[in-house]
Amino acid sequence: NVPLNSPRPVDAAPPFLPRAVAPPLGDMAVSNINPGVAVIRLNTTQRIPRLVLRDAPVSDVLALLARTAGLNLAVSNLIKDSQNGDFRAPTNEQEEKQILGRKISLDIENESVEDVFNYVLRLSGLQANRVGNTIFVGVKLPTAASDVVVRSIRLNQVPATSAAGFL
């Protein structure tokens, strides 16, 4: 028989957790980032029964696939200036051809529109980002038209001069 004032097993206090300890002096906490290939979601289940293209302009192929999925496509011909990092329009025919003159050949059977769209992006080396019903595509998208990933590094008790050295 158990006395009335004794604690019952369900009323027992939970085990105590160890006390939080500050990280060692100069320690950094870095989050991991998945470097996987970015996939543009077209939100369609449509499949391409057969598609054969030879030396077709990449921008035309992407436009065809986007239209099949009921989306709009905006292709940028801007390139990043190597001198100051700003975006600029191509200055000669060679740069123009390098961007908009990219060609691709496809022989696809029974693939989803979304997969083919992403295959074309990967093979052509273009970046893309979907915002609403529009897909932005370019060699290097401006920050305003691309997804930005922020990586944070927490520093613990490190002087700014020392942190600048290893960042």
C-alpha positions as CSV (number, residue, x, y, z in Angstrom):
1,N,0.0,0.0,0.0
2,V,1.4,3.4,-1.1
3,P,1.0,6.4,1.3
4,L,-1.2,9.2,-0.1
5,N,1.5,12.0,0.1
6,S,4.2,10.0,-1.7
7,P,5.0,11.0,-5.3
8,R,3.5,8.8,-8.0
9,P,5.6,7.7,-11.0
10,V,3.7,10.0,-13.3
11,D,4.3,13.0,-11.1
12,A,8.0,12.4,-10.9
13,A,10.3,15.3,-12.1
14,P,11.8,14.8,-15.6
15,P,15.5,14.1,-15.7
16,F,17.6,17.3,-15.6
17,L,19.3,18.3,-18.8
18,P,23.0,19.2,-18.7
19,R,23.7,22.9,-18.3
20,A,24.4,24.8,-21.5
21,V,28.1,25.5,-22.0
22,A,29.5,28.3,-24.1
23,P,31.5,27.2,-27.1
24,P,35.2,27.4,-26.9
25,L,36.8,30.8,-27.4
26,G,37.2,31.5,-31.1
27,D,34.8,28.7,-32.2
28,M,32.6,29.1,-35.2
29,A,29.2,27.6,-36.0
30,V,28.7,27.1,-39.7
31,S,25.5,25.8,-41.3
32,N,25.6,23.3,-44.1
33,I,24.3,24.2,-47.5
34,N,23.0,21.6,-50.0
35,P,24.9,22.2,-53.2
36,G,22.4,20.2,-55.2
37,V,21.3,21.2,-58.6
38,A,18.4,23.8,-58.5
39,V,15.3,22.4,-60.1
40,I,12.6,24.7,-61.5
41,R,9.2,23.4,-60.6
42,L,6.7,23.9,-63.4
43,N,3.8,22.4,-61.5
44,T,2.5,20.3,-64.4
45,T,2.1,16.6,-64.9
46,Q,2.3,16.9,-68.7
47,R,4.6,14.5,-70.5
48,I,6.3,14.8,-73.8
49,P,5.5,11.7,-75.9
50,R,8.4,12.4,-78.3
51,L,10.5,15.4,-79.1
52,V,13.3,15.4,-81.6
53,L,15.2,18.7,-82.2
54,R,18.5,19.3,-84.0
55,D,20.5,22.5,-83.3
56,A,17.5,24.4,-82.0
57,P,18.1,27.7,-80.2
58,V,17.9,27.1,-76.4
59,S,15.7,30.1,-75.8
60,D,13.1,28.8,-78.3
61,V,13.2,25.3,-76.7
62,L,12.7,26.8,-73.2
63,A,9.9,29.0,-74.5
64,L,8.2,26.0,-76.1
65,L,8.4,24.0,-72.9
66,A,7.3,26.9,-70.7
67,R,4.3,27.5,-72.9
68,T,3.4,23.8,-72.7
69,A,3.3,24.1,-68.9
70,G,1.2,27.3,-69.2
71,L,4.0,29.6,-68.0
72,N,5.7,32.7,-69.3
73,L,9.4,33.0,-70.1
74,A,11.7,36.0,-69.8
75,V,15.2,35.5,-71.3
76,S,17.9,37.9,-70.3
77,N,20.8,38.6,-72.6
78,L,22.7,40.4,-69.8
79,I,26.2,39.3,-69.0
80,K,28.3,40.1,-65.9
81,D,31.1,42.6,-66.6
82,S,34.4,41.1,-65.5
83,Q,35.8,44.6,-64.7
84,N,33.3,46.0,-62.2
85,G,30.8,43.1,-61.7
86,D,27.8,45.0,-63.0
87,F,25.5,43.6,-65.6
88,R,25.6,44.9,-69.1
89,A,24.3,44.1,-72.6
90,P,26.5,42.3,-75.1
91,T,28.8,44.7,-76.9
92,N,29.5,42.6,-80.1
93,E,28.1,39.9,-82.2
94,Q,30.3,37.2,-80.6
95,E,28.9,38.0,-77.1
96,E,25.4,38.1,-78.4
97,K,25.8,34.7,-80.2
98,Q,27.4,33.3,-77.0
99,I,24.3,34.1,-75.1
100,L,21.3,33.8,-77.3
101,G,22.8,31.7,-80.0
102,R,23.2,28.6,-77.8
103,K,21.9,25.6,-79.6
104,I,20.7,22.2,-78.3
105,S,19.8,18.9,-79.8
106,L,17.2,16.7,-78.1
107,D,15.8,13.2,-78.7
108,I,13.4,12.8,-75.8
109,E,10.7,10.2,-75.4
110,N,8.1,9.9,-72.6
111,E,9.6,12.5,-70.2
112,S,7.9,15.1,-68.1
113,V,7.9,18.7,-69.4
114,E,9.5,19.8,-66.1
115,D,12.4,17.3,-66.4
116,V,13.1,18.3,-70.0
117,F,13.0,22.0,-69.1
118,N,15.6,21.4,-66.3
119,Y,17.7,19.2,-68.6
120,V,17.9,22.0,-71.2
121,L,18.9,24.5,-68.5
122,R,21.7,22.2,-67.2
123,L,23.1,21.4,-70.6
124,S,23.1,25.0,-71.7
125,G,24.7,26.4,-68.5
126,L,21.9,28.9,-68.0
127,Q,20.4,30.0,-64.6
128,A,16.6,30.2,-64.0
129,N,14.2,31.3,-61.3
130,R,10.5,31.0,-61.3
131,V,8.4,33.9,-59.8
132,G,4.7,33.4,-60.1
133,N,3.9,32.4,-63.7
134,T,7.1,33.7,-65.1
135,I,10.4,32.0,-65.4
136,F,13.5,34.2,-65.6
137,V,16.4,32.7,-67.6
138,G,19.9,34.1,-68.2
139,V,23.6,33.3,-68.2
140,K,23.9,35.1,-64.9
141,L,20.7,36.4,-63.4
142,P,20.7,39.7,-61.5
143,T,20.1,39.4,-57.8
144,A,16.6,40.9,-58.2
145,A,15.6,38.0,-60.5
146,S,17.3,35.1,-58.7
147,D,17.0,33.2,-55.5
148,V,19.5,34.3,-53.0
149,V,20.8,32.0,-50.3
150,V,22.2,33.6,-47.2
151,R,24.8,31.8,-45.2
152,S,25.3,32.8,-41.7
153,I,28.4,32.2,-39.6
154,R,28.2,32.7,-35.9
155,L,31.4,33.8,-34.3
156,N,32.0,33.5,-30.6
157,Q,34.3,36.1,-28.9
158,V,36.6,36.7,-31.9
159,P,38.1,40.1,-32.6
160,A,37.0,41.6,-35.9
161,T,40.5,41.7,-37.2
162,S,41.0,38.0,-36.6
163,A,37.6,37.1,-38.1
164,A,38.4,39.1,-41.3
165,G,41.5,37.0,-41.8
166,F,39.7,33.7,-42.1
167,L,36.5,35.0,-43.6
